[in-house]
Amino acid sequence: MLSPDELERYARHIVLRDVGGPGQAALKRASVLVIGAGGLGAPALMYLAAAGVGTLGVVDDDVVSLSNLQRQVIHTTPDIGRHKVESAAERITALNPHVRFVGHATWLNADNALSLIGDYDLVLDGSDNFSTRYLASDACFFAKRPLITAALGTFDGSLTTIRAHEKNDEGVFNPTYRCLFPEAPPPGTVPACAEAGVMGALAGVMGSMMALEAIREIVGFGDGLVGRLLMIDARAMRFETLRYARDPANPLNGDGPVVTDLSAHRT
């Protein structure tokens, strides 16, 4: 299943006991959709491509601007003004021609979310707004796809994995994004990146960790972040993990679910 060129390219993975040839073959078979080719999506895409994920899709309708380049390392200065999916495609192909890249130059919305997500095995949400995060989480639940979602603050970040469509060993549904964050903060209470700023290298750390969690999910080694929120404080260089459980009152997979489709996300 792996060509001689691929065997050499992925040699450092293949000698890992927890990856090996079967794990690398699983990566080659896998398809991953990344929402956003920005601060989080850029490093995640680079490391997933380098790791040999067979198909990488990106949803992003934005164009590259000069202020992006402080953290969105998949784009370069000559790319300013181009669609991010176009510049991402060139960089990924140059890095690893064995990866199939699919660019979706659109925003994720209630009308296209299920069809886009349903075409992939795993979804990474690197968006920068709560409306997209709730939409991605709900859509992954209905499409029965695992979701890795991360968020950035100025000097802090968080990461978790959502498998709310599956049950745990006790026969109870795993927690949803809505169990962790029942409601989005009121508009205007969380300043946007352009207003508050963000540490560029921190975006690289969080995006790389998204890629690591995705590789772990695909290959199947170690313990994942389902029901655990990993938090990073870059000022103190401190990592902490918060455990969270399913809320029986959550509206998605709770005892009396009221969110049964994506209609609430239509505006």
Secondary structure, DSSP 4 states (H G I P E B T S, - for coil): ---HHHHHHTHHHHTSTTTHHHHHHHHHH-EEEEE-SSTTHHHHHHHHHHHT-SEEEEE---B--GGGGGT-TT--GGGTTSBHHHHHHHHHHHH-TTSEEEEE-S---TTTHHHHHHTSSEEEE--SSHHHHHHHHHHHHHHT--EEEEEE-SSEEEEEEE-TTSB-TTS-BPPPHHHH-SSPPPTTSS--HHHH---HHHHHHHHHHHHHHHHHHHHT-S---BTEEEEEETTTTEEEEEE----TT-TTTSSS----SSGGG--
